[in-house]
Amino acid sequence: MFYYENEYKSLGYNLICGVDEVGRGSLFGSVVSAAVIMPLDDDLVIEGINDSKKLTSKKRENLYNLILSKCIAYSVYSVEASIIDKINIYNATKLSMINAVNALSVTPDVLLIDAMKLNTRIKECSIIKGDSKSYSIAAASIIAKVVRDNMMNEYAKEYKNYGLEKNKGYGTKEHILAIEKYGATGEHRLTFAPLKYKDVYRQELF
């Protein structure tokens, strides 16, 4: 998990920032990106950091709190469904990542990014499946996952028919059946399959 961090440290890069997103494949809600600069001294490394998808909810929450307490800097940025439908998910993901990086309180020396190229003025390295190969990207994935899951839990209180507290907006069978029965909400991504192939209407809250 430290191969890339150690390589860049050996080249004199000290502020190494991990960048990752959550919610790219969801049918509902924002795509959320996090950028985080972790201290890499041996005595400050947090045990157990890994790809957020491989961790239990409780483990993610515990690591999330540890990451925020020990990190040098972090930021989170989200792009909502209506913007995703206008500019497509690739561009929305890129936008959320760039804005997360720009919102950091300190400027990183290098970006380690999960499977994306941002083309910023900061040196960057795109890593396929980076959240399972880089400590910094894994930490960003945990932040983004916890933040987005909490957003979905709040949305579940407003939109009670879609099981968002369980599916987190992803296209489970139950979620798709709920869309067919109740229609799409203002937070659904209508350009995403299977919604774009269905005659769905937007359900408004009153």
BELVENJO-V77719 format. One record per residue. N is the residue number from 1. RES is the residue in three letters. PSI is psi in radians with two decimals (999 if undefined). NEAR is the number of other ideal C-beta (glycine too) atoms within 8 Angstrom. Layout:
N;RES;PSI;NEAR
N;RES;PSI;NEAR
//
This chain:
1;MET;-0.13;8
2;PHE;0.17;7
3;TYR;-0.90;8
4;TYR;-0.71;13
5;GLU;-0.79;13
6;ASN;-0.66;8
7;GLU;-0.82;8
8;TYR;-0.59;13
9;LYS;-0.69;11
10;SER;-0.35;6
11;LEU;0.03;6
12;GLY;0.15;5
13;TYR;2.12;10
14;ASN;-0.71;6
15;LEU;1.59;11
16;ILE;2.12;17
17;CYS;2.21;15
18;GLY;2.44;17
19;VAL;2.28;17
20;ASP;2.83;15
21;GLU;2.82;14
22;VAL;2.43;13
23;GLY;0.18;13
24;ARG;-0.66;8
25;GLY;0.13;5
26;SER;2.69;12
27;LEU;-0.18;12
28;PHE;2.41;15
29;GLY;-3.02;13
30;SER;2.76;12
31;VAL;2.33;15
32;VAL;2.23;15
33;SER;2.57;18
34;ALA;2.54;16
35;ALA;2.33;17
36;VAL;2.41;15
37;ILE;2.00;15
38;MET;2.51;15
39;PRO;2.46;8
40;LEU;0.18;10
41;ASP;2.48;6
42;ASP;-0.65;4
43;ASP;-0.11;4
44;LEU;-0.05;9
45;VAL;2.39;9
46;ILE;2.13;11
47;GLU;2.46;4
48;GLY;-0.10;7
49;ILE;2.25;11
50;ASN;3.08;10
51;ASP;2.19;10
52;SER;-0.51;14
53;LYS;-0.32;7
54;LYS;0.03;6
55;LEU;2.63;12
56;THR;2.82;5
57;SER;-0.77;7
58;LYS;-0.74;6
59;LYS;-0.73;9
60;ARG;-0.78;14
61;GLU;-0.77;9
62;ASN;-0.77;8
63;LEU;-0.65;14
64;TYR;-0.85;11
65;ASN;-0.67;8
66;LEU;-0.74;9
67;ILE;-0.80;16
68;LEU;-0.54;9
69;SER;-0.41;6
70;LYS;-0.27;9
71;CYS;2.72;12
72;ILE;-0.71;7
73;ALA;2.64;9
74;TYR;2.79;13
75;SER;2.77;12
76;VAL;2.43;11
77;TYR;2.41;11
78;SER;2.62;12
79;VAL;2.16;11
80;GLU;2.92;9
81;ALA;-0.71;12
82;SER;-0.61;7
83;ILE;-0.68;10
84;ILE;-0.76;15
85;ASP;-0.49;8
86;LYS;-0.70;5
87;ILE;-0.03;7
88;ASN;2.79;7
89;ILE;-0.58;10
90;TYR;-0.88;6
91;ASN;-0.60;8
92;ALA;-0.70;13
93;THR;-0.80;14
94;LYS;-0.75;10
95;LEU;-0.77;11
96;SER;-0.67;16
97;MET;-0.81;16
98;ILE;-0.75;10
99;ASN;-0.60;10
100;ALA;-0.75;15
101;VAL;-0.79;16
102;ASN;-0.41;6
103;ALA;-0.10;8
104;LEU;2.57;14
105;SER;-0.28;4
106;VAL;2.66;8
107;THR;2.17;6
108;PRO;2.76;13
109;ASP;-0.55;10
110;VAL;2.59;13
111;LEU;2.26;14
112;LEU;2.03;17
113;ILE;2.38;16
114;ASP;1.77;14
115;ALA;0.42;8
116;MET;2.70;11
117;LYS;2.17;6
118;LEU;-0.38;12
119;ASN;0.77;4
120;THR;-3.11;8
121;ARG;-0.13;2
122;ILE;2.46;11
123;LYS;2.42;7
124;GLU;2.74;12
125;CYS;2.06;10
126;SER;2.24;10
127;ILE;2.06;13
128;ILE;2.31;5
129;LYS;0.70;9
130;GLY;-0.45;15
131;ASP;-0.22;15
132;SER;0.05;8
133;LYS;-0.29;10
134;SER;2.24;14
135;TYR;-0.76;13
136;SER;-0.75;15
137;ILE;-0.70;17
138;ALA;-0.70;17
139;ALA;-0.71;16
140;ALA;-0.66;18
141;SER;-0.63;16
142;ILE;-0.79;15
143;ILE;-0.88;15
144;ALA;-0.70;17
145;LYS;-0.80;12
146;VAL;-0.76;12
147;VAL;-0.81;13
148;ARG;-0.69;15
149;ASP;-0.70;11
150;ASN;-0.64;8
151;MET;-0.76;12
152;MET;-0.64;14
153;ASN;-0.63;10
154;GLU;-0.73;8
155;TYR;-0.57;13
156;ALA;-0.46;12
157;LYS;-0.49;6
158;GLU;-0.80;7
159;TYR;1.52;10
160;LYS;-0.15;6
161;ASN;-0.03;7
162;TYR;-0.03;13
163;GLY;0.57;11
164;LEU;-0.47;15
165;GLU;-0.35;6
166;LYS;-0.83;6
167;ASN;-0.19;11
168;LYS;0.47;10
169;GLY;-0.06;12
170;TYR;2.85;10
171;GLY;1.07;10
172;THR;2.85;9
173;LYS;-0.75;5
174;GLU;-0.67;8
175;HIS;-0.78;16
176;ILE;-0.70;11
177;LEU;-0.64;8
178;ALA;-0.68;11
179;ILE;-0.73;15
180;GLU;-0.60;7
181;LYS;-0.77;7
182;TYR;-0.15;7
183;GLY;3.00;9
184;ALA;2.56;10
185;THR;3.07;10
186;GLY;-0.13;9
187;GLU;0.00;9
188;HIS;2.64;13
189;ARG;1.76;12
190;LEU;-0.21;10
191;THR;-0.05;8
192;PHE;2.42;10
193;ALA;2.45;5
194;PRO;0.05;8
195;LEU;-0.67;14
196;LYS;-0.25;8
197;TYR;0.00;5
198;LYS;2.60;8
199;ASP;1.40;3
200;VAL;2.60;11
201;TYR;2.75;6
202;ARG;2.23;10
203;GLN;2.17;10
204;GLU;2.62;5
205;LEU;2.41;5
206;PHE;999;2
//
